[in-house]
Amino acid sequence: MDSVYSRLRWQLFIGIFVGYAGYYLVRKNFSLAMPYLIEQGFSRGDLGVALGAVSIAYGLSKFLMGNVSDRSNPRYFLSAGLLLSALVMFCFGFMPWATGSITAMFILLFLNGWFQGMGWPACGRTMVHWWSRKERGEIVSVWNVAHNVGGGLIGPIFLLGLWMFNDDWRTAFYVPAFFAVLVAVFTWLVMRDTPQSCGLPPIEEYKNDYPDDYDKSHENEMTAKEIFFKYVFNNKLLWSIAIANAFVYLIRYGVLDWAPVYLKEAKHFTVDKSSWAYFLYEWAGIPGTLLCGWISDKVFKGRRAPAGILFMVLVTLAVLVYWFNPAGNPAVDMAALVAIGFLIYGPVMLIGLYALELAPKKAAGTAAGLTGLFGYLGGAVAANAILGYTVDHFGWDGGFMVLVASCVLSVICLIYAFVGERAHHNDKLKQATI
């Protein structure tokens, strides 16, 4: 049994890692096409609204489809969402009407965002069923860099497409979509459902690692009503980190989505240089995420909020450097962007992990979906639409004021979460001594 469990866990980890990286190939590639769309006459604000459709749909889908994923086989759920996202991007690449109006772009990006929402919950369901609570901090932090791998590859893949197809900017859409289809097929081949579906015992029994509130009923599938009202809506700590997530995501996507436009307009970067900057931002998040996970586990003994506070304070400093560095110093801009990427993905990972730990495993997808709902509806939509219109009316200085304010508010929310986390921990200690 040990060899089967070990083999399947490696197989599943590769499946969710490669699969989720594939999702990012067709999630953030629209940003690389935005400078070309601006040249065609679209305003930054209008494109921000269109791009905001992804975040609106993704936030809703991650929450609602997360509930569906809690009762679905991730093998089919993960693969189907990625394949459908790729089809939307093929429309952008080969259908002229798709980029002919803001309305068409909004509708297609909304559909893409909805299909994208099928990725995280399916991966979360897999991790809580195949890795025990004591293993989960490490495994989630390693898995979480998948979106840095996928997001970072968009820039080089776009440059490859420009080289292969005579500088056709629409390769930003159809070349990543082609690779996403290949990943979807691979994911379908390697993924499996729960250990029990493979003739193995639950992970808690296999590792003898039971959560404090565990009982055998946690192995039973729950109704949607039970998940929502018993374990999600009444969970105060879950709500506190969901609000913090909104500000973290505003910074994450405010910097990422507008990097190609900001670097071209304010810092006079060329297309190839801004594409590599995009790549570096994403890949810098890999060691940053791993370090943040290690700090939260080893230094703060499994407490997530203190590590999040530390990283967000440092993000604030990096954003200020990115803002005030004058044009003509590309090395400083690159370093600041790398620093933001290195630091911001740690809190993103911690909040997702914390959500998984605050609910039973049969409700994990929905719990993570709530934080995603706030992150994308409250944060990413603001990063796309509000930031776009702010820059149109108040320049890039106005946009950076929004980012810095979000940094400060995220720290305040995480401090509030830290207080709640300590109270929750102390209550558990008191109950254990009774």
Beta strands, then each sheet from edge to edge (+ up, - down):
end
